Amino acid sequence: MLVYAARGVAQTPPAPSASVPAHDPKYGIYPIAYREIITRWLEKRLLDAGSAKIEFTQPKPVEVPAKGGQTFAGYSVEFRVNSRNNFGMYTGFQKHRVLIRNGEILAANRVKN
């Protein structure tokens, strides 16, 4: 997993590898900036996003079943977030998953540990 803090003193995320998958129209554009996409998304949802600690996994192409027998295709990224609550205390790492397609988060859910 990669560790990246939303703001403040943080480890610099590694540069994208030279083996970035080729564009596949089925899944959309590979989300090279997935850390930034997810961090911006979290800033709208967390009470104290600036203090959040985030651990990421690499994006993986997936197809997710939808209503009517259709599927959504994109890149799934799992990440764990440890952020502060109303009392200023860290909540402990909570696991989440998002589906990214062409730079946008289409779906998100919390994953039970």
Backbone bond lengths (Angstrom), bond angles and torsions (degrees), N, CA, C in turn:
res aa  C-N    CA-C-N  psi(-1)  N-CA   C-N-CA  omega(-1)  CA-C   N-CA-C  phi
1 M - - - 1.442 - - 1.512 109.92 -
2 L 1.299 116.47 150.68 1.443 122.47 177.00 1.515 108.38 -99.92
3 V 1.324 117.97 138.25 1.453 121.62 178.74 1.514 108.20 -107.29
4 Y 1.320 116.00 135.35 1.451 121.78 -176.48 1.515 107.71 -152.07
5 A 1.306 119.08 126.35 1.460 121.90 177.28 1.516 108.25 -90.37
6 A 1.323 116.19 145.09 1.457 120.61 -176.82 1.528 111.79 -62.52
7 R 1.317 117.84 -41.61 1.458 121.65 -179.92 1.514 109.05 -147.69
8 G 1.304 116.43 176.44 1.456 120.70 175.88 1.513 111.64 75.87
9 V 1.323 115.57 -155.72 1.457 121.20 -179.47 1.511 107.98 -71.06
10 A 1.294 116.72 124.72 1.460 120.57 -175.80 1.507 110.34 -151.14
11 Q 1.300 114.53 162.35 1.446 119.37 172.77 1.515 107.93 -74.53
12 T 1.308 116.15 138.17 1.453 119.90 177.19 1.517 108.56 -73.90
13 P 1.341 117.74 125.86 1.456 118.79 179.44 1.521 110.13 -64.46
14 P 1.323 117.24 144.98 1.460 119.46 179.77 1.523 111.45 -65.11
15 A 1.305 114.97 152.65 1.465 120.02 176.74 1.525 108.71 -66.10
16 P 1.338 117.51 149.34 1.463 119.36 178.23 1.520 110.64 -56.58
17 S 1.295 115.92 142.45 1.461 119.34 -178.57 1.525 110.47 -73.60
18 A 1.305 114.26 160.40 1.461 119.79 179.84 1.522 111.05 -70.67
19 S 1.334 116.59 -11.13 1.461 119.56 -177.46 1.530 112.32 -98.73
20 V 1.340 117.31 36.15 1.460 120.72 176.72 1.520 108.03 -63.23
21 P 1.345 117.41 131.27 1.461 119.53 -178.72 1.524 112.37 -58.25
22 A 1.282 115.58 148.44 1.461 120.80 176.50 1.525 109.23 -66.61
23 H 1.321 116.54 155.99 1.460 121.31 178.73 1.527 109.69 -61.93
24 D 1.318 116.00 129.22 1.459 121.92 177.24 1.521 106.95 -120.92
25 P 1.337 118.92 114.02 1.462 121.50 -177.06 1.536 113.35 -54.55
26 K 1.308 117.07 -28.42 1.458 120.67 -179.17 1.531 111.59 -64.60
27 Y 1.343 117.05 -40.00 1.464 121.38 -175.58 1.529 113.45 -102.98
28 G 1.315 117.51 -10.01 1.454 121.23 -177.52 1.516 110.93 90.39
29 I 1.301 115.07 -171.57 1.461 121.59 -178.67 1.526 109.63 -73.79
30 Y 1.337 117.03 134.60 1.459 120.96 178.78 1.531 109.17 -60.34
31 P 1.346 118.05 128.36 1.476 120.63 -174.79 1.526 113.11 -81.17
32 I 1.313 116.53 79.84 1.462 121.31 179.56 1.529 109.93 -57.29
33 A 1.316 118.03 -39.17 1.475 123.24 -177.84 1.527 111.74 -93.99
34 Y 1.324 117.89 35.75 1.465 120.16 -176.13 1.525 112.54 -60.18
35 R 1.334 119.02 -33.41 1.470 120.84 179.01 1.525 110.25 -61.75
36 E 1.328 116.17 -45.21 1.463 120.12 -179.45 1.528 111.23 -68.82
37 I 1.325 117.82 -38.82 1.464 121.77 178.65 1.525 109.61 -59.89
38 I 1.323 116.79 -47.03 1.461 121.42 -178.41 1.527 110.78 -69.76
39 T 1.331 117.83 -40.47 1.461 120.81 179.72 1.521 110.94 -62.33
40 R 1.334 118.17 -43.34 1.476 121.10 177.14 1.522 110.70 -62.25
41 W 1.332 116.60 -40.35 1.465 121.79 179.17 1.533 110.10 -63.42
42 L 1.343 117.18 -42.34 1.463 121.54 -179.92 1.524 111.93 -67.89
43 E 1.329 118.10 -32.74 1.459 121.16 -179.96 1.527 112.12 -58.27
44 K 1.320 117.05 -27.27 1.466 121.50 179.15 1.527 111.95 -84.72
45 R 1.338 117.41 -10.54 1.457 120.52 -172.30 1.527 115.04 -117.83
46 L 1.313 117.77 -20.90 1.458 121.09 -177.14 1.527 111.09 -96.82
47 L 1.328 116.49 148.19 1.460 121.00 177.89 1.520 111.78 -67.92
48 D 1.332 116.90 -40.39 1.461 122.09 -178.03 1.530 108.52 -132.52
49 A 1.315 115.50 70.34 1.467 120.71 -175.32 1.523 112.24 -61.50
50 G 1.307 117.71 -29.40 1.457 121.19 -178.03 1.521 113.88 -64.76
51 S 1.330 117.41 -24.44 1.459 120.46 -179.37 1.529 112.49 -99.46
52 A 1.320 117.54 1.78 1.469 121.55 -176.16 1.518 111.51 -66.96
53 K 1.311 114.64 140.29 1.465 122.07 172.69 1.521 106.49 -107.74
54 I 1.324 116.93 129.44 1.464 120.90 -173.55 1.518 109.58 -128.57
55 E 1.317 116.76 135.03 1.463 123.55 173.74 1.520 107.37 -117.40
56 F 1.331 116.96 126.92 1.464 122.28 -175.88 1.526 112.35 -110.82
57 T 1.328 115.61 154.79 1.458 121.71 164.91 1.526 106.70 -109.29
58 Q 1.306 116.82 168.13 1.467 121.47 179.45 1.534 109.98 -74.86
59 P 1.339 118.36 147.23 1.468 121.59 176.25 1.528 111.47 -62.76
60 K 1.340 115.22 140.90 1.462 121.53 177.49 1.525 108.78 -128.48
61 P 1.331 118.35 135.83 1.464 119.93 177.46 1.527 110.13 -68.01
62 V 1.340 115.90 132.60 1.468 120.87 -179.47 1.527 109.95 -143.29
63 E 1.322 114.38 160.39 1.460 122.28 170.33 1.520 106.72 -121.67
64 V 1.334 116.41 128.70 1.456 122.24 -177.03 1.522 108.86 -113.38
65 P 1.335 117.54 128.52 1.467 119.33 179.50 1.529 111.37 -64.95
66 A 1.309 115.91 143.75 1.460 122.92 177.80 1.527 108.84 -128.92
67 K 1.320 116.43 177.17 1.460 120.84 179.67 1.518 111.35 -62.71
68 G 1.304 116.06 151.13 1.458 120.84 176.61 1.511 114.65 74.42
69 G 1.322 117.50 18.12 1.458 120.28 178.37 1.515 114.29 78.02
70 Q 1.321 117.64 5.61 1.461 120.74 178.54 1.519 109.95 -86.16
71 T 1.325 116.81 172.12 1.456 121.90 176.28 1.514 110.29 -135.41
72 F 1.331 114.94 152.03 1.457 122.32 169.49 1.515 106.41 -101.36
73 A 1.302 117.23 136.81 1.456 120.84 177.06 1.517 108.20 -120.50
74 G 1.314 115.95 142.32 1.458 121.60 179.61 1.512 108.40 179.54
75 Y 1.328 115.45 -156.46 1.457 121.22 -179.30 1.523 109.21 -114.92
76 S 1.311 116.48 125.41 1.456 122.88 178.94 1.526 109.12 -91.07
77 V 1.335 115.15 133.45 1.462 120.72 175.31 1.523 107.52 -129.06
78 E 1.324 115.90 123.74 1.458 120.56 173.63 1.522 107.67 -96.53
79 F 1.328 115.04 142.87 1.454 119.52 177.75 1.518 109.10 -150.55
80 R 1.322 114.70 156.53 1.460 121.14 177.49 1.520 107.84 -117.18
81 V 1.347 115.56 137.75 1.457 121.51 -177.33 1.517 109.74 -124.36
82 N 1.322 115.83 133.70 1.456 122.17 171.54 1.517 105.32 -120.58
83 S 1.331 116.86 110.59 1.461 120.55 -176.61 1.523 109.86 -131.96
84 R 1.308 115.23 169.32 1.465 121.05 -178.39 1.521 111.29 -85.69
85 N 1.327 115.15 147.36 1.465 121.15 177.54 1.533 110.02 -98.95
86 N 1.336 117.48 -168.00 1.468 122.67 -178.74 1.525 113.17 -59.26
87 F 1.330 117.16 -25.83 1.452 121.82 -177.47 1.533 112.47 -92.74
88 G 1.326 117.29 1.93 1.455 121.72 -179.64 1.517 113.91 81.12
89 M 1.314 116.75 8.53 1.465 121.96 -179.45 1.528 109.34 -96.11
90 Y 1.336 115.62 144.92 1.458 119.12 175.47 1.523 109.75 -72.19
91 T 1.306 116.77 140.54 1.466 122.47 -175.01 1.521 113.11 -86.53
92 G 1.304 117.95 -13.74 1.461 121.57 -172.41 1.521 108.08 93.43
93 F 1.315 116.24 156.12 1.466 119.78 -176.53 1.520 111.34 -66.49
94 Q 1.326 115.00 131.53 1.461 122.41 176.11 1.526 107.57 -121.98
95 K 1.327 115.42 134.30 1.466 121.31 -174.65 1.534 110.65 -90.13
96 H 1.335 115.27 137.05 1.467 122.56 179.55 1.524 109.32 -136.00
97 R 1.312 115.54 163.83 1.469 121.57 176.54 1.523 107.79 -140.72
98 V 1.336 115.68 137.77 1.463 120.93 175.62 1.523 109.55 -125.80
99 L 1.316 115.04 155.48 1.464 122.03 174.22 1.519 106.47 -111.90
100 I 1.335 116.13 117.70 1.462 122.16 -178.59 1.520 109.15 -109.84
101 R 1.318 115.14 133.52 1.466 120.62 174.63 1.519 107.75 -139.25
102 N 1.319 115.85 124.81 1.466 123.12 179.06 1.531 112.04 51.95
103 G 1.335 116.48 42.73 1.454 121.77 174.38 1.511 116.23 83.20
104 E 1.331 118.44 3.62 1.456 121.80 -179.23 1.520 111.00 -122.23
105 I 1.324 115.91 145.12 1.463 120.59 175.87 1.522 107.79 -84.47
106 L 1.331 115.80 116.77 1.459 121.25 -178.99 1.521 112.19 -89.89
107 A 1.325 117.21 -32.38 1.457 121.57 -178.15 1.514 109.03 -152.01
108 A 1.334 115.67 153.62 1.452 120.83 178.62 1.519 109.02 -148.77
109 N 1.322 115.86 148.53 1.456 119.58 173.90 1.514 110.35 -154.57
110 R 1.315 114.50 158.52 1.468 120.85 175.73 1.517 107.56 -87.88
111 V 1.312 116.30 139.13 1.456 122.22 -178.65 1.516 107.88 -108.26
112 K 1.321 115.94 130.02 1.467 119.25 177.20 1.510 109.56 -70.10
113 N 1.321 115.92 135.70 1.478 121.02 -177.86 1.464 111.88 -70.52
